[in-house]
Amino acid sequence: VRLVESGGGLVQPGGSLRLSCAASGRIFVINGMAWYRQAPGKERELVAAISRGGSSDYGDSVKGRFTISRDNDKNAVYLQMNDLKPEDTAVYYCNAEAIALGVAMRAYWGQGTQVTVSS
């Protein structure tokens, strides 16, 4: 299973970005999907998570500003980020719990996409 993120970039404070992550490979089913981020010198932290059924959860620092969604038919997850702040600057990683054909359920990670919030 391969996860590929896109949509990162440079944005001014107060701006918006939409991250996308598409999963490919010999996928049988994808259960939970999530976005994590890691800023320089900090540990990786959960930004938002969404179940296959659509239930979502958010880190305290992004509640009310970020929205996670998914398209099960496309094996994709999205992160709409509004009112971005400099402290949102980080590498954002896509995560998926998936069962691939012939492989037990495990977590997969994307390569990360850089989000920089700066004036």
C-alpha positions as CSV (number, residue, x, y, z in Angstrom):
1,V,0.0,0.0,0.0
2,R,1.4,3.4,-1.0
3,L,0.2,6.7,0.3
4,V,0.9,9.9,-1.6
5,E,0.2,13.3,-0.2
6,S,-0.2,16.5,-2.1
7,G,-1.3,20.1,-1.6
8,G,1.3,21.5,0.8
9,G,3.0,24.8,0.2
10,L,3.7,28.3,1.5
11,V,0.7,30.3,2.7
12,Q,0.3,33.5,4.6
13,P,-1.2,33.6,8.2
14,G,-5.0,33.4,7.9
15,G,-4.9,31.6,4.6
16,S,-6.1,28.1,3.6
17,L,-4.7,25.0,2.1
18,R,-6.2,21.6,1.3
19,L,-4.1,18.5,1.6
20,S,-4.9,15.3,-0.2
21,C,-3.7,11.8,0.2
22,A,-4.4,8.9,-2.1
23,A,-3.8,5.3,-1.3
24,S,-2.9,2.8,-4.0
25,G,-1.8,-0.8,-4.2
26,R,-3.3,-4.2,-3.5
27,I,-5.8,-2.8,-1.0
28,F,-8.5,-5.0,0.5
29,V,-9.9,-2.4,2.9
30,I,-8.8,0.8,4.6
31,N,-10.2,1.4,8.1
32,G,-9.0,4.5,9.9
33,M,-7.2,7.3,8.1
34,A,-5.5,10.3,9.7
35,W,-3.2,13.2,9.3
36,Y,-0.2,13.8,11.6
37,R,2.4,16.6,11.6
38,Q,5.9,17.1,12.8
39,A,7.5,20.4,13.3
40,P,11.3,20.8,13.6
41,G,12.5,19.7,17.0
42,K,9.1,18.4,18.0
43,E,7.5,15.0,18.2
44,R,5.0,13.9,15.6
45,E,1.4,14.7,16.7
46,L,-2.1,13.7,15.6
47,V,-3.9,16.5,13.7
48,A,-7.1,14.7,12.7
49,A,-8.4,11.2,12.3
50,I,-11.5,9.8,10.6
51,S,-13.0,6.3,10.7
52,R,-14.3,4.4,7.7
53,G,-17.8,5.4,8.7
54,G,-16.9,9.1,8.8
55,S,-16.5,9.7,12.6
56,S,-13.8,12.3,13.1
57,D,-11.5,13.6,15.9
58,Y,-9.2,16.5,16.0
59,G,-6.2,17.7,18.0
60,D,-7.0,20.6,20.3
61,S,-4.9,23.1,18.5
62,V,-6.8,22.7,15.2
63,K,-10.4,22.2,16.3
64,G,-12.7,24.6,14.5
65,R,-10.1,25.4,11.8
66,F,-9.3,22.1,10.1
67,T,-11.7,19.6,8.6
68,I,-10.9,16.0,7.7
69,S,-12.9,14.1,5.1
70,R,-12.5,10.9,3.1
71,D,-13.7,9.3,-0.1
72,N,-13.8,5.5,0.4
73,D,-14.4,4.8,-3.3
74,K,-11.1,6.6,-4.1
75,N,-9.2,5.4,-1.0
76,A,-8.5,9.1,-0.3
77,V,-8.4,11.4,2.7
78,Y,-8.4,15.1,2.7
79,L,-7.5,17.9,5.2
80,Q,-9.0,21.3,4.7
81,M,-7.0,23.8,6.7
82,N,-8.4,27.3,7.3
83,D,-7.2,30.2,9.3
84,L,-3.6,28.9,9.2
85,K,-1.2,30.1,11.8
86,P,2.6,30.1,11.9
87,E,2.5,27.4,14.5
88,D,0.8,25.1,11.9
89,T,4.1,25.0,10.0
90,A,5.2,21.4,9.8
91,V,5.6,18.4,7.6
92,Y,2.2,16.7,7.3
93,Y,1.9,13.0,7.0
94,C,-0.9,10.8,5.9
95,N,-1.6,7.6,7.8
96,A,-3.9,4.7,7.0
97,E,-4.7,1.5,8.7
98,A,-5.2,-1.0,5.9
99,I,-5.5,-4.6,5.0
100,A,-3.6,-5.4,1.8
101,L,-4.2,-8.6,-0.1
102,G,-2.2,-11.3,1.8
103,V,-1.1,-8.9,4.5
104,A,-2.6,-8.4,8.0
105,M,-3.8,-5.0,9.0
106,R,-1.1,-2.5,9.6
107,A,-0.4,1.2,9.5
108,Y,1.0,2.8,6.4
109,W,2.6,6.3,6.1
110,G,3.0,8.7,3.3
111,Q,6.3,10.5,2.6
112,G,5.0,13.8,4.0
113,T,4.2,17.2,2.5
114,Q,5.6,20.5,3.8
115,V,3.2,23.2,5.0
116,T,4.8,26.6,5.8
117,V,2.7,29.5,7.2
118,S,4.6,32.7,7.0
119,S,4.2,36.3,5.9
